């Protein structure tokens, strides 16, 4: 009986130790209610600069606000990039100068004149966290 109880306690401790954090990203300021939001959560500067990350999400736009949840992620430093693929062509459309024609946003709402550097977009996740990103 004591061994069974000990195994249960050890199992509970181990399962809670391996459970990661949950990050909630509140996306605000969506103006076109169609298409999809493409969200990339980057862990580290290299991932941010390349735009490639295994942590990504795509969700339908059906209101002016959306919530993206990443579960079971490790504590650490992250940066998020979002673009609103309004016409569902799988890319961020730009004008002839290269300025985005579709909505976009970054963590810490940086990037008034181009995308922010990683150091300006990064944020820390320790346990469960929530951030807001405004689409422009």
C-alpha positions as CSV (number, residue, x, y, z in Angstrom):
1,X,0.0,0.0,0.0
2,X,2.8,2.4,0.9
3,X,4.6,1.7,-2.3
4,X,1.4,2.3,-4.4
5,X,0.9,5.7,-2.6
6,X,4.5,6.6,-3.1
7,X,4.2,5.8,-6.8
8,X,1.1,8.0,-7.1
9,X,2.8,10.9,-5.4
10,X,6.0,10.6,-7.5
11,X,3.8,10.4,-10.7
12,X,1.9,13.5,-9.8
13,X,5.1,15.4,-9.0
14,X,6.7,14.3,-12.3
15,X,3.7,15.2,-14.4
16,X,3.4,18.7,-12.9
17,X,7.1,19.2,-13.4
18,X,6.9,18.4,-17.1
19,X,3.8,20.5,-17.8
20,X,4.7,23.7,-19.5
21,X,3.3,27.2,-19.4
22,X,0.3,28.6,-21.3
23,X,0.7,31.8,-23.3
24,X,-2.4,33.7,-24.2
25,X,-2.1,36.3,-27.0
26,X,-5.0,38.8,-27.2
27,X,-5.2,40.2,-30.7
28,X,-7.0,43.5,-31.0
29,X,-7.8,46.0,-33.7
30,X,-8.8,43.7,-36.5
31,X,-10.6,45.8,-39.2
32,X,-11.4,43.3,-41.9
33,X,-13.6,40.4,-40.6
34,X,-12.5,37.7,-43.0
35,X,-9.4,35.6,-43.8
36,X,-7.1,34.2,-41.2
37,X,-4.6,35.3,-38.6
38,X,-1.1,33.8,-39.0
39,X,0.8,33.8,-35.7
40,X,4.4,32.8,-35.2
41,X,5.8,32.5,-31.7
42,X,9.6,32.7,-31.9
43,X,12.0,31.5,-29.2
44,X,15.2,33.4,-29.6
45,X,16.6,35.9,-32.1
46,X,17.5,33.4,-34.8
47,X,14.0,32.1,-35.0
48,X,12.6,35.6,-34.9
49,X,14.9,36.9,-37.7
50,X,14.1,33.9,-40.0
51,X,10.4,33.9,-39.2
52,X,10.5,30.1,-38.8
53,X,9.3,28.4,-35.7
54,X,7.6,25.2,-34.8
55,X,5.3,27.3,-32.6
56,X,2.7,28.7,-35.0
57,X,-1.1,29.0,-35.3
58,X,-3.6,29.9,-38.0
59,X,-7.1,30.9,-37.0
60,X,-10.2,32.2,-38.8
61,X,-11.1,35.8,-38.3
62,X,-14.7,36.3,-37.2
63,X,-14.6,39.4,-35.0
64,X,-12.5,42.5,-34.2
65,X,-10.6,40.6,-31.5
66,X,-9.1,37.1,-31.3
67,X,-7.3,35.0,-28.8
68,X,-4.4,32.7,-29.6
69,X,-3.3,30.2,-27.0
70,X,0.0,28.3,-27.0
71,X,0.0,25.5,-24.4
72,X,2.8,23.5,-22.8
73,X,5.6,25.9,-23.8
74,X,8.8,26.3,-21.9
75,X,9.5,29.3,-19.7
76,X,11.9,31.6,-21.5
77,X,12.2,34.5,-23.9
78,X,9.9,34.8,-26.9
79,X,8.7,37.2,-29.6
80,X,5.5,37.0,-31.6
81,X,4.7,38.0,-35.2
82,X,1.2,38.2,-36.6
83,X,-0.2,39.0,-40.0
84,X,-3.8,39.0,-41.1
85,X,-4.1,37.1,-44.4
86,X,-7.3,39.0,-45.4
87,X,-7.6,37.4,-48.8
88,X,-6.3,33.9,-47.8
89,X,-3.5,33.8,-50.3
90,X,-0.9,32.6,-47.7
91,X,1.3,35.7,-47.8
92,X,1.4,39.2,-46.5
93,X,0.5,41.4,-49.5
94,X,2.4,44.7,-49.9
95,X,2.2,47.7,-52.2
96,X,4.7,48.7,-54.8
97,X,7.0,50.3,-52.2
98,X,6.8,47.2,-49.9
99,X,4.5,48.5,-47.2
100,X,1.9,45.9,-46.0
101,X,-1.6,46.1,-47.4
102,X,-2.9,43.7,-44.8
103,X,-2.9,43.9,-41.1
104,X,0.2,42.9,-39.0
105,X,1.5,43.2,-35.5
106,X,4.4,42.3,-33.2
107,X,4.7,41.6,-29.5
108,X,5.2,44.8,-27.4
109,X,3.4,46.5,-30.3
110,X,6.8,47.6,-31.8
111,X,7.6,48.3,-35.4
112,X,6.2,51.7,-36.3
113,X,8.5,52.0,-39.3
114,X,9.2,48.4,-40.3
115,X,9.5,45.3,-38.1
116,X,11.0,45.8,-34.7
117,X,14.3,44.2,-33.8
118,X,14.1,41.1,-31.6
119,X,15.3,43.0,-28.5
120,X,12.3,45.3,-28.9
121,X,9.7,42.5,-29.5
122,X,10.9,40.0,-26.9
123,X,9.0,39.2,-23.7
124,X,9.5,36.8,-20.9
125,X,7.3,33.8,-20.1
126,X,7.5,32.5,-16.6
127,X,4.5,30.2,-15.9
128,X,1.2,31.3,-17.5
129,X,1.3,34.6,-19.3
130,X,-0.8,36.9,-21.4
131,X,0.1,39.6,-23.9
132,X,-1.8,42.0,-26.1
133,X,-0.9,42.7,-29.7
134,X,-2.6,45.4,-31.7
135,X,-3.1,44.9,-35.4
136,X,-2.3,47.8,-37.6
